[in-house]
Amino acid sequence: MLMVTGGAGFIGSNLIAGLNQTGETAVCVVEDFTDGRKMFNLADCRTADYVDKDQMLARMRAGVDVLEGVSTVFHQGACSTTTEWDGRYMMENNFEFSKLLLNQCLASGVSFIYASSASVYGAGHDFRVSPDCERPINMYAYSKLAFDNYVRDKLPGAKSQIAGLRYFNVYGPREQHKGGMASVVWHFHNQLLAGESVRLFEGSDGYGNGEQRRDFVHVDDIVNLNLWLLNQSGVSGIFNAGTGRSQTFNEVASAVIKWHGRGSVDYIPFPGNLSGSYQSFTEADLTDLRAAGYQEDFLDVQDGVQRYLDRL
C-alpha cells in the first residue's frame, strides 16, 4: 500500500493518476475534504482507502501507528497559501504533522518522499540546496524550511529513504480548486475565456513589466520525479524540483495567447501586500538532483503550456 497525503490536492491527485498509469491502485488517500469539490480531482482515479487528515493527526499525537501495511508515503499535504500569516496554524499543518509522520516512517522502515518548496530561498538569486541560500520571506516558506532542517538532522542516521523535493512554480491539470493560489497559466487562460486580455504585474525589484522570472515546471515532470524516487529507495536527501531555467511571466502570457489565438497583455500595479514577500526570480540549481541520478529533461513553458491547455 502507498499513502498520499493531500491526495485530492493539485500535485497529490496528479501523482495518484500517475501511479494508476503504472498499474498501482493500492493507494490510501489522506485528505481534508472540507472543500468537497476537491473530489473532482480524483473522480478518474482508483484508490483503495481514505483517512481524514485531522483524524490522522490526532491518532499520531496519541501514538497510534497510522502506517500499517504502508511501504511508501508521498507527503504532499500542506497549507500552501503564501499570504497566510497565522503562524500557529501553518506550523501545525506544515511542521508538526510532517514531523510526526516522518518519525513513524523512520520507526517502521517506510520510505518518506515529501514536498518542500522553493519558497525557502526567499528573494535571493542563488538556488542551491544549501543553508546559506535559504532566507524565507513568508510564514509558508518558514514552515517548509523548519521541516527541511528537521529532516537534515534525521538524514545521517536514517535507515529508510527520506527524500524532499523543493517544488518551484508548478502548473498543470487538477489545480482548479486552488483559487487565487492556482498557477498563472490557469489564471491567464480564464482571463482570456472571459475577455480579451491577460493581466500581469508591472515591474518590481528592478524587473520591467511582466519581466519577473520564475522556474515554471509542469506537474507531469513533478510526477515523473516522484515516481523515479519511488523506484530509487537508496536515494535520500533534499533536492530542487524545477526545470533549471527561469522564464518570464511575459513568456507564459505569450504561450497562453498563442494557444487561444487571440489576446493582449495589460499590466496592473504591483500589489502593496506582496511587497517584501514576493519572489521576483527563481531558477532551480539541479546539481544535486543530477548527481543523484535523475537525468530526465523538463518541459519548457512553451511546450508545457500547450500540453496543459490541450488537456483543459
LOBASE-276928 format. One line per field, with one value per atom (N, C-alpha, C): residue number from 1; z, x negated, y; atom name. Coordinates in steps of 0.001 Angstrom, whole numbers, padded with zeros to 6 digits. Last residue first. Example, Ala and Ser with C-alpha at 12.3 -4.5 7.8 and 13.67 -1.06 7.14 Angstrom:
resi = [2 2 2 1 1 1]
zz = [007080 007140 007870 007800 007800 007800]
xx = [-012850 -013670 -012900 -013190 -012300 -013200]
yy = [-002250 -001060 000030 -005690 -004500 -003300]
name = [N CA C N CA C]
***
This chain:
resi = [312 312 312 311 311 311 310 310 310 309 309 309 308 308 308 307 307 307 306 306 306 305 305 305 304 304 304 303 303 303 302 302 302 301 301 301 300 300 300 299 299 299 298 298 298 297 297 297 296 296 296 295 295 295 294 294 294 293 293 293 292 292 292 291 291 291 290 290 290 289 289 289 288 288 288 287 287 287 286 286 286 285 285 285 284 284 284 283 283 283 282 282 282 281 281 281 280 280 280 279 279 279 278 278 278 277 277 277 276 276 276 275 275 275 274 274 274 273 273 273 272 272 272 271 271 271 270 270 270 269 269 269 268 268 268 267 267 267 266 266 266 265 265 265 264 264 264 263 263 263 262 262 262 261 261 261 260 260 260 259 259 259 258 258 258 257 257 257 256 256 256 255 255 255 254 254 254 253 253 253 252 252 252 251 251 251 250 250 250 249 249 249 248 248 248 247 247 247 246 246 246 245 245 245 244 244 244 243 243 243 242 242 242 241 241 241 240 240 240 239 239 239 238 238 238 237 237 237 236 236 236 235 235 235 234 234 234 233 233 233 232 232 232 231 231 231 230 230 230 229 229 229 228 228 228 227 227 227 226 226 226 225 225 225 224 224 224 223 223 223 222 222 222 221 221 221 220 220 220 219 219 219 218 218 218 217 217 217 216 216 216 215 215 215 214 214 214 213 213 213 212 212 212 211 211 211 210 210 210 209 209 209 208 208 208 207 207 207 206 206 206 205 205 205 204 204 204 203 203 203 202 202 202 201 201 201 200 200 200 199 199 199 198 198 198 197 197 197 196 196 196 195 195 195 194 194 194 193 193 193 192 192 192 191 191 191 190 190 190 189 189 189 188 188 188 187 187 187 186 186 186 185 185 185 184 184 184 183 183 183 182 182 182 181 181 181 180 180 180 179 179 179 178 178 178 177 177 177 176 176 176 175 175 175 174 174 174 173 173 173 172 172 172 171 171 171 170 170 170 169 169 169 168 168 168 167 167 167 166 166 166 165 165 165 164 164 164 163 163 163 162 162 162 161 161 161 160 160 160 159 159 159 158 158 158 157 157 157 156 156 156 155 155 155 154 154 154 153 153 153 152 152 152 151 151 151 150 150 150 149 149 149 148 148 148 147 147 147 146 146 146 145 145 145 144 144 144 143 143 143 142 142 142 141 141 141 140 140 140 139 139 139 138 138 138 137 137 137 136 136 136 135 135 135 134 134 134 133 133 133 132 132 132 131 131 131 130 130 130 129 129 129 128 128 128 127 127 127 126 126 126 125 125 125 124 124 124 123 123 123 122 122 122 121 121 121 120 120 120 119 119 119 118 118 118 117 117 117 116 116 116 115 115 115 114 114 114 113 113 113 112 112 112 111 111 111 110 110 110 109 109 109 108 108 108 107 107 107 106 106 106 105 105 105 104 104 104 103 103 103 102 102 102 101 101 101 100 100 100 99 99 99 98 98 98 97 97 97 96 96 96 95 95 95 94 94 94 93 93 93 92 92 92 91 91 91 90 90 90 89 89 89 88 88 88 87 87 87 86 86 86 85 85 85 84 84 84 83 83 83 82 82 82 81 81 81 80 80 80 79 79 79 78 78 78 77 77 77 76 76 76 75 75 75 74 74 74 73 73 73 72 72 72 71 71 71 70 70 70 69 69 69 68 68 68 67 67 67 66 66 66 65 65 65 64 64 64 63 63 63 62 62 62 61 61 61 60 60 60 59 59 59 58 58 58 57 57 57 56 56 56 55 55 55 54 54 54 53 53 53 52 52 52 51 51 51 50 50 50 49 49 49 48 48 48 47 47 47 46 46 46 45 45 45 44 44 44 43 43 43 42 42 42 41 41 41 40 40 40 39 39 39 38 38 38 37 37 37 36 36 36 35 35 35 34 34 34 33 33 33 32 32 32 31 31 31 30 30 30 29 29 29 28 28 28 27 27 27 26 26 26 25 25 25 24 24 24 23 23 23 22 22 22 21 21 21 20 20 20 19 19 19 18 18 18 17 17 17 16 16 16 15 15 15 14 14 14 13 13 13 12 12 12 11 11 11 10 10 10 9 9 9 8 8 8 7 7 7 6 6 6 5 5 5 4 4 4 3 3 3 2 2 2 1 1 1]
zz = [-020923 -020422 -021475 -022633 -021750 -021143 -023876 -024698 -023829 -021689 -022242 -023195 -021243 -020206 -020827 -023644 -023133 -022125 -023751 -024793 -024302 -021490 -021547 -022601 -022276 -021123 -021119 -024449 -024633 -023487 -023193 -024459 -024681 -020867 -020767 -022058 -021253 -021102 -021116 -019392 -020391 -020162 -018686 -018211 -019328 -018966 -019321 -018768 -016555 -017492 -017767 -014718 -015947 -016935 -011516 -012318 -013538 -009864 -010943 -011800 -008100 -007525 -008589 -009764 -009127 -008508 -010332 -011400 -010810 -007786 -008393 -009489 -007428 -006517 -007112 -009617 -009425 -008573 -010317 -010369 -010109 -009121 -009336 -009216 -010454 -009715 -010114 -009998 -011007 -010283 -009655 -009157 -010316 -008828 -009628 -008914 -007128 -008497 -009416 -004590 -005304 -006757 -001953 -003304 -003959 000259 000446 -000888 -000356 000622 000836 -001227 -001136 -000020 -001230 -001589 -001483 -000714 000316 000007 -003051 -001875 -000833 -006263 -005014 -003815 -009048 -008157 -006801 -011394 -010337 -009456 -014495 -013360 -012259 -017974 -016782 -015668 -020310 -019524 -018281 -023493 -022112 -021515 -025586 -025352 -023872 -028005 -026679 -026631 -029748 -029583 -028204 -029695 -030990 -030940 -027501 -027763 -029157 -027722 -027735 -028077 -027538 -028761 -028847 -024904 -026001 -027317 -023578 -023422 -024557 -024382 -024690 -024585 -023340 -024796 -025194 -020592 -021212 -022715 -020378 -020055 -020722 -021097 -021911 -021648 -018994 -020359 -021283 -016903 -016935 -018314 -018158 -017687 -017695 -016718 -017857 -017325 -015723 -015432 -016740 -015460 -016258 -015887 -014049 -014119 -014988 -013553 -014869 -014952 -010284 -011261 -012570 -007376 -008377 -009275 -005413 -006142 -007194 -002599 -003984 -004526 000089 -000292 -001656 000534 000517 000180 -000968 000081 -000037 -002709 -002893 -001789 -002504 -001943 -002049 -003891 -002432 -001770 -006486 -006117 -004596 -007101 -007557 -007255 -006093 -005597 -005942 -007714 -006333 -005722 -009998 -010053 -008649 -009064 -009411 -009532 -008757 -007598 -007883 -011467 -010483 -009227 -012624 -013075 -012064 -011265 -011066 -011476 -012380 -010929 -010605 -015030 -014688 -013196 -014766 -015262 -014941 -014019 -012989 -013468 -015258 -015493 -014483 -013812 -014081 -014192 -014017 -014166 -014592 -012297 -012851 -012855 -013192 -012322 -013073 -013300 -013845 -012792 -014471 -013336 -013842 -016567 -016796 -015553 -016333 -016717 -016912 -016716 -016692 -017193 -015416 -016182 -016080 -012164 -013386 -014082 -009742 -010836 -012142 -008142 -007816 -008970 -010838 -009410 -009238 -013320 -012866 -011362 -013063 -013524 -012912 -013511 -012652 -013413 -015999 -015385 -014504 -017405 -016513 -015828 -020765 -019535 -018725 -022672 -022222 -020992 -023318 -024429 -023981 -021408 -022035 -023115 -020438 -020016 -020745 -021486 -021695 -021395 -020499 -021928 -022258 -017812 -018182 -019668 -017958 -017609 -017914 -018676 -019509 -019236 -016475 -017797 -018733 -014452 -014385 -015749 -015355 -015119 -015129 -015328 -016571 -016476 -012702 -013609 -014935 -010585 -011373 -012252 -007544 -008778 -009611 -005448 -005409 -006611 -005810 -006027 -006024 -006412 -006387 -006693 -006415 -005610 -005589 -008074 -006743 -005942 -010364 -010429 -009052 -010837 -009894 -009737 -012776 -011434 -010398 -014972 -014672 -013187 -014141 -014864 -014434 -012474 -013134 -013847 -009985 -010658 -011247 -009420 -009790 -010633 -007470 -007941 -008389 -004661 -005861 -006190 -003408 -003343 -004657 -001955 -003253 -003094 000028 -000051 -001388 001170 000012 -000020 002928 003137 001969 003358 002456 002993 006456 005310 004543 008475 007888 006749 009298 008785 008130 010253 010888 010349 008559 008757 009350 008578 007428 007764 010732 010733 009657 010182 011403 011442 007886 007812 009042 008904 008084 008026 010102 010940 010204 007808 008782 009753 006606 005911 006890 008536 008388 007635 008185 009519 009407 005537 005878 007251 005826 004978 005307 007467 007930 007118 005836 007108 007590 003753 003476 004763 005194 004493 004263 005998 007004 006370 003950 004407 005312 003301 003446 003689 004091 003861 004135 002854 003602 003386 001956 002424 003341 001301 000255 000735 003326 003088 001958 003280 004266 003976 000038 000999 001985 -002863 -001627 -000558 -004684 -004309 -003020 -005894 -005558 -005410 -005599 -005596 -005058 -005162 -006558 -006693 -002712 -003171 -004647 -001415 -002504 -003054 -000603 -000442 -001655 -000450 -000902 -000811 000166 001248 000863 -002114 -001368 -000256 -003116 -003483 -002777 -000744 -001601 -001894 -000345 000225 -000776 -000078 -000804 000076 000268 000688 -000141 000994 -000098 000092 002809 003017 001946 003380 002594 002723 006583 005433 004697 009002 007789 006514 011276 010593 009337 012159 013102 012414 009915 010316 011254 009953 008810 009196 012353 012213 011046 011678 012750 012725 009640 009360 010426 011146 010090 009730 012864 013419 012374 010916 011870 012438 009624 008871 009790 011746 011047 010324 012349 013324 012648 009750 010507 011433 008536 007686 008435 010523 009261 008567 012595 012876 011601 011251 011820 012191 010481 009468 010034 012956 012009 011002 013924 014669 013751 012041 012199 012939 009816 011075 011292 007326 008385 009758 003975 005297 006377 001440 002102 003493 000455 000794 001480 001181 000950 001413 001587 000640 000342 004007 003710 002840 002688 003397 003181 001391 002057 002818 000411 -000397 000307 000932 001782 001000 000224 -000538 000225 001779 001961 001026 001283 000936 001193 002505 002164 001845 004957 004026 003779 006947 005568 004528 009118 008964 007495 009881 008669 008474 012252 011124 009814 015518 014257 013112 017962 017205 015893 019555 019432 018682 019544 020581 020510 017279 018573 019722 015407 015550 016869 015792 016062 016229 014976 016348 016716 012274 013178 014628 011367 011327 012254 011656 012440 012474 009772 011183 012088 007331 007786 009279 007017 007210 007841 004635 006033 006096 002467 002737 004240 -000118 001254 001390 -002814 -002005 -000614 -006045 -004751 -003911 -009291 -008459 -007185 -010831 -010237 -009448 -011665 -012667 -012155 -009401 -009993 -011017 -008137 -008012 -008709 -008517 -008898 -008884 -007382 -008840 -009322 -004695 -005154 -006671 -004132 -004490 -004986 -003205 -004645 -005083 -000461 -001151 -002649 001752 000420 -000424 003644 003997 002726 003386 002391 002845 003669 004346 003301 003320 002788 003784 002066 003282 002824 000425 000322 001712 -000423 000645 000530 -003089 -002616 -001546 -005207 -003747 -003105 -007863 -007354 -005842 -010421 -008957 -008517 -013101 -012631 -011139 -013938 -013821 -013354 -013731 -015079 -015069 -010966 -011656 -013040 -010648 -010080 -010758 -011914 -012452 -011931 -010163 -011563 -012218 -007921 -007886 -009301 -008896 -008530 -008493 -009165 -010368 -010102 -006453 -007360 -008677 -005436 -004931 -005890 -006729 -007045 -006584 -005765 -007117 -007437 -003602 -003986 -005378 -002732 -003646 -004054 -001022 -002216 -003186 001190 000231 -001094 001130 001873 000928 000064 -000493 000362 000449 001068 000431 -000831 -000833 -000189 000000 000000 000000]
xx = [007059 008225 009339 005175 005913 007141 004197 004803 005642 003075 004300 004971 000796 001803 003123 -000637 -000161 000969 -001159 -000346 000201 -002782 -001503 -000601 -005012 -004205 -002844 -006141 -005583 -004651 -006771 -006052 -005397 -008237 -006926 -006128 -009729 -009790 -008370 -009944 -009260 -009533 -013078 -011859 -011264 -014726 -014531 -013204 -016292 -015214 -015159 -018128 -018650 -017557 -019076 -017901 -018340 -021269 -020972 -019781 -022339 -021628 -021191 -023249 -024252 -023609 -020822 -021529 -022568 -020315 -019379 -020058 -022482 -022299 -021373 -022069 -023318 -023118 -020037 -019763 -020996 -018687 -020004 -019826 -015910 -016416 -017842 -015145 -015737 -016432 -013255 -013626 -014193 -012382 -013258 -013438 -010707 -010722 -011605 -008727 -009925 -009847 -007609 -007368 -008697 -007596 -007332 -007065 -007992 -008878 -008662 -004658 -005967 -006796 -002123 -003160 -004567 -000489 -000565 -001612 -000588 -001354 -001506 -000929 -000160 -001035 -001765 -002235 -001549 000820 -000128 -000503 000817 001515 000501 000880 000036 000731 002335 002494 001618 001948 001472 001769 004317 003281 002930 005698 005475 004335 005569 006012 005598 005009 005042 005545 004669 006017 006141 001909 002827 004244 000939 000716 001693 001642 002245 002095 -000091 001366 002089 -002573 -002228 -000721 -002472 -002561 -002162 -002479 -001320 -001312 -005057 -003883 -002645 -006569 -006642 -005452 -005932 -005555 -005590 -007179 -005717 -005210 -010135 -009382 -007884 -011974 -011322 -010413 -014906 -013836 -013272 -015749 -015819 -014644 -015344 -016711 -016877 -012845 -013409 -014887 -012648 -012306 -012971 -013251 -012358 -011854 -016151 -015314 -014496 -016208 -016547 -015621 -017612 -016708 -017158 -017795 -018320 -017232 -018350 -017819 -018461 -018016 -018268 -017566 -017261 -018554 -018883 -014936 -014840 -016171 -013750 -015155 -015243 -011124 -011899 -013386 -010317 -009656 -010470 -011741 -012192 -011560 -010129 -011526 -012048 -007824 -007790 -009200 -008728 -008263 -008263 -009269 -010342 -009961 -006736 -007802 -008943 -005476 -005019 -006114 -006897 -006947 -006504 -006131 -007542 -007717 -003429 -003818 -005284 -003415 -003161 -003504 -006067 -004807 -004642 -007425 -007618 -006253 -009163 -007838 -008007 -010952 -011185 -009834 -010456 -010276 -010673 -010940 -011277 -011071 -009478 -009866 -009989 -008409 -009713 -010250 -006133 -005991 -007288 -008043 -006670 -006593 -011386 -010394 -009018 -012895 -012451 -011401 -013425 -014344 -013990 -011255 -012600 -013585 -008861 -009190 -010606 -006436 -007775 -007939 -003028 -004044 -005398 -001672 -002155 -003105 000847 -000452 -000822 003679 003176 001895 004872 004372 003701 007891 006518 006190 010539 009591 008148 012475 012254 011192 012787 013758 013612 010713 012061 013118 008627 008924 010276 008766 008934 009256 008185 009544 009805 005450 006405 007831 004387 004341 005366 004839 005479 005493 003261 004701 005413 000778 001291 002811 000322 000660 001174 001929 000833 001293 003783 003546 002484 004419 003097 002839 007059 006005 004617 008042 008442 007277 007718 006784 007111 009174 009724 008899 007674 008756 009322 005665 005361 006523 005697 006184 005822 002847 004221 004447 000374 000900 002301 -002661 -001388 -000915 -004888 -004269 -002924 -007686 -006325 -005655 -009303 -009321 -007893 -009663 -008910 -009059 -011983 -011648 -010993 -011520 -011549 -011096 -013227 -012433 -012612 -013321 -013627 -012670 -014513 -013878 -014294 -014457 -014563 -013840 -015861 -014955 -015012 -017519 -017669 -016680 -019264 -018036 -018320 -021339 -021099 -019903 -021359 -022567 -022312 -018601 -019169 -020384 -017839 -017476 -018207 -018629 -019151 -018878 -017147 -018610 -019224 -014546 -014956 -016479 -014661 -014404 -014847 -014983 -016075 -015908 -012474 -013703 -014867 -010866 -010819 -012035 -011650 -011760 -011731 -010917 -012340 -012544 -008133 -008764 -010255 -007755 -007299 -007954 -008788 -009439 -009049 -006934 -008323 -009048 -004676 -004660 -006086 -005483 -005293 -005261 -008135 -006747 -006615 -010764 -010188 -008684 -013711 -012260 -011723 -016499 -016054 -014556 -019176 -017793 -017416 -021776 -020898 -019457 -023089 -023458 -022648 -022133 -021609 -021964 -021329 -022376 -021841 -020742 -020201 -021275 -020802 -021419 -020785 -020056 -019066 -019698 -020385 -021200 -020332 -019065 -019293 -020176 -016395 -017759 -017841 -014017 -014277 -015698 -013508 -013166 -013509 -013940 -015060 -014772 -011587 -012569 -013742 -010115 -009891 -010920 -010411 -011445 -011247 -009556 -009177 -010369 -008703 -009192 -008840 -006993 -007008 -007580 -008654 -007795 -008006 -008747 -009029 -008096 -009874 -009166 -009635 -009535 -010099 -009219 -009595 -008776 -009465 -010464 -011216 -010472 -009192 -008632 -009398 -010495 -010343 -009897 -010237 -011562 -011477 -007446 -008078 -009450 -007162 -006519 -007144 -008597 -009097 -008439 -006957 -008327 -008823 -004667 -004594 -005983 -005605 -005040 -005021 -006419 -007371 -006862 -004018 -005126 -006105 -002559 -002035 -003171 -004322 -004037 -003531 -004465 -005621 -005258 -002055 -003223 -004435 -000038 000219 -001062 -001307 -000606 -000444 -002269 -003221 -002559 000103 -000846 -001796 001273 001983 001002 -000707 -000365 000343 -000760 -001896 -001581 001011 001327 000268 000581 -000347 000039 000710 001241 000206 -000257 000160 000748 -000692 -001877 -001529 000771 001134 -000005 000591 -000352 -000040 000618 001233 000236 000285 -000220 000739 -000587 000383 -000273 -002368 -002113 -001213 -004255 -003653 -003548 -003980 -004203 -003495 -005330 -004455 -004920 -005438 -005968 -004907 -004124 -005542 -006209 -001756 -002223 -003716 -000839 -000705 -001202 -000261 -000192 000045 -000547 -001220 -001176 000169 001067 000540 000131 -000546 000442 000638 001202 000427 -000013 -000978 -000474 001554 001840 000899 000679 000405 000611 001818 000366 -000020 004525 004028 002521 004622 004993 004462 003903 003059 003347 006110 004779 003830 008139 008194 006825 007303 007352 007407 007509 006233 006246 009101 009239 007965 008255 008138 008282 009078 009134 009025 008151 008513 008469 007616 008044 008524 008368 007692 008302 008222 008512 007688 009661 008555 009073 011445 010992 009852 011857 013005 012600 010072 009872 010959 010877 009506 009251 013372 013309 011899 012942 013159 013096 012891 011613 011772 015335 015136 013786 015373 015648 015451 013544 013978 014152 012968 013876 014421 011325 012371 013394 008119 009127 010177 006609 007100 008026 004937 005121 005492 005544 005613 005800 003705 004502 004406 003668 003268 004243 003343 003375 002829 002880 004158 004289 000624 000708 002029 000164 000860 001054 -000782 -001777 -001148 001480 000990 -000092 001641 002623 002132 -000417 -000557 000406 000797 -000429 -000687 002925 003207 001982 001400 002223 002592 000272 -000592 000198 002518 001752 000827 003160 004072 003392 000900 001272 002164 000964 -000110 000247 003657 003122 002070 005413 004876 004274 006070 007035 006593 003956 004173 005198 002601 003007 003392 000572 001255 001512 000714 000509 001282 -000760 000048 -000316 -000511 -001152 -000208 -000844 000000 -000884]
yy = [020789 021509 021549 019702 018802 019481 021981 020925 020003 023237 023788 022809 021521 021787 022237 021657 020368 020565 024434 023794 022461 024695 025397 024771 023130 022763 023429 024446 023103 022719 026944 026895 025524 026304 026931 026764 022996 024447 025007 019948 020762 022245 018389 019036 019883 015165 016562 017069 012975 013302 014809 012067 012680 013079 011472 011811 012616 010977 010039 010371 012706 011563 010568 014682 013821 012583 015913 015194 014249 017005 016061 015251 018756 017621 016564 020602 019864 018618 022301 020862 020002 025116 024527 023012 026815 025662 025312 030035 029146 028003 033038 031711 030897 036325 035466 034141 037572 038079 037231 036596 036161 036638 038640 038133 037760 040208 038775 038081 042868 042256 040774 043311 043952 043325 042416 041444 042033 044537 043497 042436 046090 046515 045429 044665 044765 045133 046662 045594 045743 047490 047878 046695 045582 046186 046515 045468 045465 046227 043328 044546 044422 041905 041944 043320 040101 041102 041088 037755 038304 039303 034562 035947 036436 031889 032546 033979 030327 030833 031457 029892 028740 029187 032512 031737 030576 033117 033870 033113 031332 031194 031910 032340 030950 030728 034933 034744 033330 034378 035033 034825 033290 032471 033062 035518 034311 033389 037246 037612 036401 035991 035944 036361 034290 035455 035185 031552 032192 033297 029749 030703 031231 026337 027575 028473 024080 024556 025789 023152 022861 023210 021618 022639 022286 020755 020172 021294 020112 021052 020316 017887 018206 019291 016226 017295 017810 012613 013966 014966 009382 010247 011620 006489 007920 008705 003884 004244 005720 003579 003656 004002 004284 004508 004650 004287 003137 003258 006711 005500 004263 008454 008251 007003 008278 007838 007559 009473 008046 007478 012119 011350 009856 012703 012741 011965 012536 011637 011576 014669 013288 012309 016799 016569 015146 016608 016421 016160 017201 015876 015581 019879 018873 017463 021904 021197 020069 024796 023371 022682 027786 027181 025725 029811 028481 027769 033257 032101 030832 036750 035437 034348 039760 038929 037490 041137 040520 039796 042641 041243 040500 045490 044990 043549 044775 045507 044874 044627 043960 044812 045811 046064 045383 045073 044572 044738 045206 045220 044680 046248 045921 046012 045013 045946 045565 041749 042820 043744 041101 040834 042013 039719 040767 040310 039383 038788 039894 040120 040379 039560 039838 039946 040116 037489 038783 038712 034909 035918 037247 033484 032951 034010 035021 035078 034455 034302 035708 035851 031592 032007 033477 031745 031015 031492 033085 033713 033062 031145 032463 033143 028984 028810 030159 030263 029676 029522 030894 031989 031458 028383 028933 030086 029143 028383 029094 030743 030120 029217 031539 032523 031940 028242 029646 030567 025526 026325 027814 023913 024165 025161 023477 024442 024803 021719 022796 023768 019726 019401 020473 020349 019943 019657 022953 021809 021446 023988 024276 023024 025148 024013 024436 026666 027084 026011 024170 025550 025901 022090 022418 023898 020279 021701 022117 017247 017916 019358 014849 016068 016737 011621 012463 013646 009027 010327 011205 005505 006647 007882 004281 004192 005511 004858 003523 003285 007810 007197 005855 009332 008038 007288 011638 010822 009439 012757 012042 011168 014324 012904 012100 016881 016267 014767 017358 017341 016682 017478 016333 016230 019980 018809 017537 021503 021460 020298 021078 020657 020539 022342 020883 020361 024996 024389 022867 025410 025338 024702 025435 024434 024287 027640 026321 025209 029699 029388 027985 029717 029334 028959 030618 029332 028837 033153 032107 030718 034566 034471 033247 034462 035798 035747 032546 032640 034041 031939 033105 033296 030050 029925 031091 029757 030305 030448 028504 029898 030535 025851 026801 028255 024651 024971 026008 023926 023346 023475 027027 025761 025255 029466 028450 027073 032795 031581 030456 035096 034749 033505 035690 035515 035167 035918 036867 036751 032498 033901 034736 029828 030651 032149 028602 028709 029605 028248 029494 029671 025777 026747 028078 023248 024372 025262 019784 021035 022138 016872 018135 019231 013633 014750 016001 010337 011276 012460 007796 009062 010048 004300 005398 006633 002822 003221 004371 001787 001490 001817 002597 001426 001040 004844 003748 002461 006481 006031 004832 006918 006253 005694 008294 006981 006208 010591 009730 008356 011663 011229 010265 012304 011302 010777 014292 013068 011952 016216 015637 014317 016895 016295 015586 018041 016864 016131 020235 019180 017908 021656 021177 020019 022243 022006 021478 022493 021798 021362 023902 022645 021836 026133 025188 023865 027446 026992 025935 028064 027204 026604 029785 028562 027561 031891 031007 029723 033305 032625 031550 034374 034775 034215 033536 033193 033512 033782 035022 034773 031276 032068 033381 028378 029772 030672 025687 026289 027751 023379 024670 025429 020036 021211 022360 016845 017707 018840 015047 016237 017247 012493 013520 014826 009349 010585 011696 006575 007733 008840 003089 004405 005458 000955 000812 002146 000044 001073 000894 -001651 -002094 -001111 000995 -000454 -000825 003640 003178 001667 004720 005002 004415 003825 003539 003746 006335 005217 005064 008494 007402 006194 010677 009688 008487 011956 012587 011614 010200 010258 010905 010798 009445 009442 013483 013119 011737 013191 013969 013601 011709 011115 011863 013554 012318 011652 015432 015803 014578 013907 014476 014807 010766 012202 012764 008360 008764 010282 005677 007116 007342 003312 003672 005189 002877 001730 002119 004364 004334 003219 005529 004371 004449 008492 007726 006535 010346 009378 008510 011888 011201 010155 013454 012007 011201 016037 015696 014195 016106 016038 015685 016513 015131 015001 019158 018541 017108 019811 019920 019359 019777 018527 018592 021116 021532 020285 019204 020289 020935 017000 017204 018248 016491 017296 017646 013219 014496 015182 010506 011306 012705 007524 008978 009574 004751 005345 006867 002523 003846 004315 000385 000221 001492 000692 001199 001056 000840 000860 001483 001035 -000150 -000204 003406 002338 001030 004927 004633 003554 005242 004400 004002 007115 005769 004800 009299 008731 007328 009750 009406 008772 010428 009221 008788 012819 011701 010398 014402 014054 012873 014577 013878 013527 016000 014683 013909 018468 017528 016123 019353 019510 018449 017012 018311 018260 014591 015210 016603 013968 013156 013709 014772 015792 015163 011833 012889 014055 008688 010020 011010 005531 006582 007912 002210 003512 004518 -001193 000000 001249]
name = [N CA C N CA C N CA C N CA C N CA C N CA C N CA C N CA C N CA C N CA C N CA C N CA C N CA C N CA C N CA C N CA C N CA C N CA C N CA C N CA C N CA C N CA C N CA C N CA C N CA C N CA C N CA C N CA C N CA C N CA C N CA C N CA C N CA C N CA C N CA C N CA C N CA C N CA C N CA C N CA C N CA C N CA C N CA C N CA C N CA C N CA C N CA C N CA C N CA C N CA C N CA C N CA C N CA C N CA C N CA C N CA C N CA C N CA C N CA C N CA C N CA C N CA C N CA C N CA C N CA C N CA C N CA C N CA C N CA C N CA C N CA C N CA C N CA C N CA C N CA C N CA C N CA C N CA C N CA C N CA C N CA C N CA C N CA C N CA C N CA C N CA C N CA C N CA C N CA C N CA C N CA C N CA C N CA C N CA C N CA C N CA C N CA C N CA C N CA C N CA C N CA C N CA C N CA C N CA C N CA C N CA C N CA C N CA C N CA C N CA C N CA C N CA C N CA C N CA C N CA C N CA C N CA C N CA C N CA C N CA C N CA C N CA C N CA C N CA C N CA C N CA C N CA C N CA C N CA C N CA C N CA C N CA C N CA C N CA C N CA C N CA C N CA C N CA C N CA C N CA C N CA C N CA C N CA C N CA C N CA C N CA C N CA C N CA C N CA C N CA C N CA C N CA C N CA C N CA C N CA C N CA C N CA C N CA C N CA C N CA C N CA C N CA C N CA C N CA C N CA C N CA C N CA C N CA C N CA C N CA C N CA C N CA C N CA C N CA C N CA C N CA C N CA C N CA C N CA C N CA C N CA C N CA C N CA C N CA C N CA C N CA C N CA C N CA C N CA C N CA C N CA C N CA C N CA C N CA C N CA C N CA C N CA C N CA C N CA C N CA C N CA C N CA C N CA C N CA C N CA C N CA C N CA C N CA C N CA C N CA C N CA C N CA C N CA C N CA C N CA C N CA C N CA C N CA C N CA C N CA C N CA C N CA C N CA C N CA C N CA C N CA C N CA C N CA C N CA C N CA C N CA C N CA C N CA C N CA C N CA C N CA C N CA C N CA C N CA C N CA C N CA C N CA C N CA C N CA C N CA C N CA C N CA C N CA C N CA C N CA C N CA C N CA C N CA C N CA C N CA C N CA C N CA C N CA C N CA C N CA C N CA C N CA C N CA C N CA C N CA C N CA C N CA C N CA C N CA C N CA C N CA C N CA C N CA C N CA C N CA C N CA C N CA C N CA C N CA C N CA C N CA C N CA C N CA C N CA C N CA C N CA C N CA C N CA C N CA C N CA C N CA C N CA C N CA C N CA C N CA C N CA C N CA C N CA C N CA C N CA C N CA C N CA C N CA C N CA C N CA C N CA C N CA C N CA C N CA C N CA C N CA C N CA C]
***
